[in-house]
Amino acid sequence: MTAVMKRRLLSVLLLIAVLAGAIPLGLAAAQVAGDSASAASTSGKKASAMKIRIKLENQTLTATLADNATSRDFVSLLPLTLTLKDYASTEKISYLPRKLASKGAPPGCDPDVGDITYYAPWGNLAIFYKDFGYSDGLIKLGEVDGNAGALDTPGDLKATIELIP
């Protein structure tokens, strides 16, 4: 395949990705133009996702939050110190100081190990340390980076959650 053919194929694939919403238009334009500095600058904005630190009694976890209205509302509450209580030997939960915005959120989600969620009907934060099935009213806020095993401990855990600048 010639360089021209590869460039045309890349352009078509990037256009499809932009139309599907998978790639921001600015990043795609920079890629097609071959402007790597501009592409790096635009992708840097994507890479600077909202990150939080969860300080537990004996370990610190980091997590990446999703870019949605509920996650942004959660960040507006930070920093928070909460008592995470064990729930159903599957997740640690804590009620938040107020209910979060949930307008436009999906009707529910199927959480995986390490998912940080908000259960809208109860107004609580839930961090899963075991797999669980689909639940109506559950909104994914983000996920723990790496292993969430520190949460799989009996009893309550005191946690401080803060935004990482």
C-alpha positions in Angstrom: 0.0 0.0 0.0 1.5 3.4 -1.0 1.8 6.3 1.4 -1.0 8.2 -0.4 -3.3 5.2 -0.1 -2.4 4.8 3.6 -3.1 8.5 4.2 -6.5 8.3 2.4 -7.4 5.2 4.4 -6.4 7.0 7.7 -8.5 10.0 6.7 -11.6 7.8 6.0 -11.2 5.9 9.3 -10.7 9.1 11.3 -13.9 10.6 9.6 -15.8 7.5 10.6 -14.5 7.7 14.2 -15.4 11.4 14.4 -18.9 10.8 13.1 -19.3 7.9 15.6 -18.2 10.3 18.4 -15.2 8.2 19.3 -12.6 10.9 18.5 -12.9 14.7 19.0 -12.9 16.6 15.8 -9.8 18.7 16.7 -7.7 15.6 17.2 -8.9 14.0 13.9 -8.1 17.2 12.0 -4.6 17.4 13.5 -4.0 13.7 12.6 -5.2 14.2 9.0 -3.1 17.3 8.6 -0.1 15.4 10.0 0.4 18.1 12.7 1.8 15.9 15.5 2.3 18.9 17.9 -1.3 19.9 17.5 -2.5 16.3 17.8 -0.5 15.9 21.0 -1.9 19.1 22.4 -5.5 18.1 21.6 -5.0 14.5 22.9 -3.4 15.9 26.0 -6.8 17.5 26.9 -8.4 14.1 26.5 -5.7 12.5 28.6 -6.3 15.0 31.4 -9.4 13.2 32.5 -10.7 13.8 36.0 -8.6 11.8 38.4 -9.3 11.3 42.1 -7.4 9.9 45.0 -9.2 7.6 47.5 -7.2 7.5 50.8 -8.1 4.5 52.9 -6.9 3.7 56.3 -3.9 1.6 55.0 -3.8 2.3 51.2 -4.3 4.9 48.6 -6.2 4.3 45.4 -6.4 6.4 42.3 -9.4 6.4 40.0 -10.4 8.0 36.7 -13.8 9.5 36.5 -16.1 9.4 33.4 -16.9 12.6 31.6 -20.6 12.9 32.5 -22.8 15.3 34.4 -23.1 13.1 37.4 -19.3 12.7 37.8 -18.8 16.4 37.4 -21.4 17.0 40.2 -19.7 14.4 42.4 -16.4 16.3 41.9 -18.1 19.5 43.1 -18.4 17.8 46.5 -14.7 17.0 46.8 -12.9 16.7 49.1 -15.0 14.4 51.1 -14.3 12.2 54.1 -16.8 9.3 54.2 -17.3 6.0 56.1 -17.6 3.3 53.5 -19.9 0.5 54.8 -19.9 -3.0 53.4 -23.0 -3.8 51.4 -23.9 -7.4 50.3 -20.2 -8.5 50.5 -19.9 -6.9 47.1 -19.4 -3.1 47.4 -18.6 -0.3 49.8 -21.2 2.4 50.1 -21.7 5.7 51.7 -24.4 8.4 51.5 -23.3 11.7 50.0 -24.1 15.1 51.5 -26.7 15.7 48.8 -28.1 13.9 45.8 -26.2 14.2 42.5 -27.5 15.4 39.2 -28.7 12.4 37.2 -30.5 14.0 34.3 -29.5 12.4 31.0 -27.8 9.4 32.7 -28.4 5.9 31.4 -31.2 4.1 33.2 -28.7 1.8 34.9 -25.4 -0.1 34.6 -23.7 -3.5 35.1 -20.8 -2.7 37.4 -17.5 -4.5 37.2 -14.8 -4.8 40.0 -13.4 -1.4 40.6 -16.3 0.6 39.3 -17.3 3.7 41.2 -21.0 4.4 40.9 -23.8 6.5 42.2 -27.1 4.8 43.2 -29.6 7.6 42.4 -32.6 6.1 44.2 -30.8 6.1 47.5 -28.3 9.0 46.9 -25.2 6.9 47.8 -21.8 6.3 46.4 -21.0 2.6 45.7 -17.5 1.2 44.9 -17.6 -2.4 43.8 -14.9 -4.8 44.9 -16.8 -7.8 43.4 -18.6 -8.2 40.2 -22.3 -7.5 40.2 -25.2 -7.6 37.8 -27.2 -4.8 36.1 -29.0 -2.4 38.4 -31.6 0.2 37.5 -30.7 3.6 38.9 -26.9 2.8 39.1 -24.8 5.4 37.3 -21.1 4.8 36.6 -18.9 7.6 37.8 -15.6 6.1 36.9 -13.3 3.3 37.9 -10.4 2.5 40.2 -7.0 2.5 38.4 -5.6 -0.9 39.0 -6.6 -3.3 41.8 -9.6 -2.5 44.0 -8.8 -5.3 46.4 -8.1 -2.9 49.3 -11.9 -2.4 49.5 -12.5 -6.1 50.0 -12.0 -6.0 53.7 -14.6 -6.7 56.5 -16.3 -3.9 58.1 -16.3 -0.1 57.6 -13.5 1.9 56.0 -12.8 5.5 56.5 -12.0 7.2 53.1 -11.0 10.6 52.0 -11.7 11.3 48.4 -10.1 14.3 46.7 -9.5 15.6 43.2 -6.0 15.1 41.9 -5.0 18.5 40.3 
